[in-house]
Amino acid sequence: MTGKARSRAALALAALPLLWLVVFFAAPFAVVLKISVADAVVGQPPYTPLLQAGADGWHWLATAANYVLLAGDELYAAAYLNSLAVAGMSTLICLLIGYPMAYAIARAPDRWRNALLMLVILPFWTSFLIRVYAWIGILSTNGLLNSALLGLGLIDRPLALMNTNLAIYIGIVYSYLPFMVLPLYATLVRMDLTLLEAAADLGCRPWQAFLRVTLPLSWPGIAAGSLLVFIPATGEFVIPDLLGGPDALMIGKVLWTEFFTNRDWPVASALAAVLLVVLVGPMMILQALERRRERA
């Protein structure tokens, strides 16, 4: 293959993911951004156009009023902060639970690994909505958990588990834990175990070898798993709506309310645009840390 042919092949391979990003990310986001600088109206569509023809020519109708509203209303700020706090705590819990699971699977005998991985991804074979509804039957006042605890004599009255932040954390951690385990497993299973033998030969205890060798080498899996959990958890709607009750203030519920209840598409689009900017921040920070680690 000539140099020009290789260049064309490389360009074609690079064009495919670029086209995917343009069609399924850039173009929809451009539409959302366009709606976010419009005014809400009663009609179809329920927002004003960016340009409008008049007797003296075209008029630019874009406005920043929706973003000013978001900046001045404490409700939206509280929804953003609460969503970030819930997503951050859920990501940390998933990491604390998922790291030992991934480590155990990566160090298990070869004949057991596929079966263990199958158990991790098995919940994906069931509808996400059905799995969340199942937690209602488990956590409700007359649910399986309270019935079991009462039957064992561990509690005198049913625990108030539903419509709490605890229920939201349980639902998010249960739903997104595989997204933490799988990237960690992919990183840990490729690790060179001779490095641990060398650390032991140099006098490192097992916990020291873990902190100085295994943990730093597993950083790419930690970063990937954390992003895969944190990003969808921030905008989660179904879990807070079903398990958290009406008082659970998260940005996903606020977005749904603005779109479908208030029919205020411009404000909802502004909420989505700001949410994207907020989520890009952690990604850029993790990429910068990864580049620094590679240089070091």
N, C-alpha and C positions, 0 to 999 in steps of 0.2 A: 504494500500500500504506500503510495507516494505521500510526501509531506502535506500537499494540498488536500488529498483525500482524507488524511487523518485529521486535519484542521476542520474540514467540513463535518466529519463524523462527530468530533468533539463539540462543535457548535450546535449540531442537531441534538445531541444528548443534553446540552445545557439549555437549549431552547424549550425542551419539553417541560421541565419543572418550572421554568420562567413563565411559560404559557399557562400552566396550571395556576400559578400564583396570581397572574393577571386576571384570569377568568373567574376564579373562585374566591379571591381575596381582594385584590385591588379594585376591581370593577364594583363588587357589592359595597365595599367600603366607600367608594366615591359616591354611590347613590345615597348611602346613609349620611355622608358628610353634606351632600347637597340638601337633603331634607332638613338637616340640623340647623341650617342657616335660613330656613323659610319660616313663615308665620302660619299658625294653625288657622284653618277656615272650616266652615261647615260646607262640605261638598265632597266630590270624588275626583281626584284624590284630596285628602283633608289637609292640604298645605298649599301655599302660594308658589308659583314658579319663580325661578331665579331671574329670568328676563321676561319683560312684558312690553309688547309693542304699544306705542302711543302715537298721538298725532304728531309729536315732535321727535319721534324716533324711539329707540329701545331704552328701557329703564331697568336699572339693576336693583332688584328687590331683596337682595341678601341682607340679613341682619344677624347681629351677635347677641340679640336679646335672650335667646334660649340659654346661652352659656353664662350670661350675666345672671339669669334666674338661678342656675345651678350654683353659682358662686355665692349668691346671697341667701339661699334657702338652707337652713340647718338640717332639714329632713334629708336632702340628697347627700350632704356631707356625712351625716350619721350613717346613711345606708352604705356609702363607700367604705368608711372606716370599719364598720361592723363586718362587712363582707371580707375585707382584707384581714381582719383579726380572725374571723372564723376560718378562712382559707389557710392562713398561716399556721394556726394551731392544729388544724386538721392535717396539714402537710407534715408538721413535726410529729404528730402521733403516728401517721402512716410510716414515716421514716423509722421511728423507734420500734414499730412492730414489723415493718417490712424488711429492715436490714437483717435481723436474725433469721427470718424466713429465707431470704435470698441466700444468705451465707450457708445455711444448713442445706439448702437444695444444691448449691454449687459444690459443696464438699461431700455430698451423699454419693454412694456408689453409682456407677453409670447405669446400672439396671433399674435404679429407683428414680432417676432424675425425670424422665419423661412422665412417669406416673405422678410425681409430685407437682410438676409444672401443669399437668392436666387438672389437678385439684385447684390450682391457683386460678386458672382461666375458666373453670367449669361454671361459675356464676354467670359468665357472659353468654351462656347458652340460653339463659332465661331473660325475658324482657326486663329492662331496667325499671319500668314502672311497676311491674308485678313484684319485683324484689323490694322496692320501697314500700309498697302496700303491705307486704308481709311483715315489715317491721311495725306497722300499726297494730297488727294482731299480736305481736310479741310484747310491745311496750305499753299497750293500753291498760287501763285500770283492771280490767278482767282478762288481760292477756296471758300468754304462756309464762312470761317471766314472773309476774306477780303471783300467778297461781302456783308456780313451782316454789317460790320463796315462802308463800303462806303454807303450802303443804309441808315444807321442811321445818316450819316453825321458826324461821330466821327473822320474820317480820310479823307484827300484829295487825297491820293495816296495809292496804295496797300503796305502793309508792307512786308518786306523781311523776311519771317519766315522759308521757306524751306532752306536746306543746311546750317543750323546754329546749334550751340550748344543748343539753346533754343528748337529746334525741337527734338533733341536727348533726352533732359531731359523730354519733354512732352511725347515722345514715351515710354521711360523707366518707368516713373512714372505711366502712364496709364496702361502699360502691367503688371507691378509687384506690383501694389498697393494691389490687393487681397492677395498676399503672406505676406503682412504686417498686413492687417486687421484681417485675420483669426486666427493667433496665438495670437494676442492681445485680440481678442474676447474670445478665449478659456480660457485665463488667467483671464480676468476681470469678466466673467460670473460666475466663481467659487469662487470669492472673498466673504468673509463673511461680509455682510453689517452691522452686529452688531458692527464691529470695527469702522465704521464711526459714528454710534450712540454713541459709547463710547467716541470717539474723540470730538463729539459735546457736550456731557455732561461735558467733562473736559474743555470746553471753546474754542475749536478750531473753527475757522471760516471755511467755506466750502473750500476756497482755501488752507488753512493750512492743513486741513484734506486730501485734495488731494495730497499735496506735501509730507506729513509725513506718510500717510497710503496707499493711492491708488497707487501712483507712485512707491514706493519701492516694493509693492507686485506685481506689473505688470512687474517687471524687466525680469522674464523669458520669457514673451511674447515679450517684446521689443528686447531681445537678439535673440530669434528664428526668429522673423520677419525680423530683420536687416540682419541676415545671409542669409535668404531665398531671400532677395532682392540684397544684396551686391555681393554675390558670382556669380550668373548668370549675373548680370549687368556688372561685370568686364570683362567677356569674351564675351559680346554681340557682334554679328556680323550683324544681319539683320537690327536692328534699325539704327545704325550708317551708314550702307551702303545705306539704302533707304531714311532716313530723313536727315542725316548729310552731304551727298555729298562726293565727292572724297577727300576733304581735311580733313575729320574727321579721326584723327589718334588714333585708338584704337587697342588693342592687338588682338581682334577677327578678324579685317580686315587684320592685318599684318599676322596672322596665315593663313588665307585663301589665301593670296597672295603667301606666301612661299610654301604652299602645292600645289595649283592648277595652279598658273601662273609661278612661278619660278621652280616648281618641285624639290625644295630643301627640301626633307623630313627630313633629319637630323637637319637642322636649325629649321624647324617648330616644330619638336619633342622637341628640346631643349627649344624653346619658351614655349611649353605647360608644360614641366616639371618645369621650373622656375615659371610659372604662378601658378601651383599647390602649390609649396612651399610658394609663396607669399600669397595665399589664406588660407593656413593652419595657418598662423600667427594670423590673427584675430580670428579664431576659438579657438586657444589655449588660447589667451588672454581672450576671453569671458568665456571660461570654468574655467580659473583660477579665474576670478572675481566672477563667480557663486559659486565656492567652498568656496571662502573667505566670500561671503555673507551668505552662509549656515552655516559656522562655527560661524559667528558673531550672 
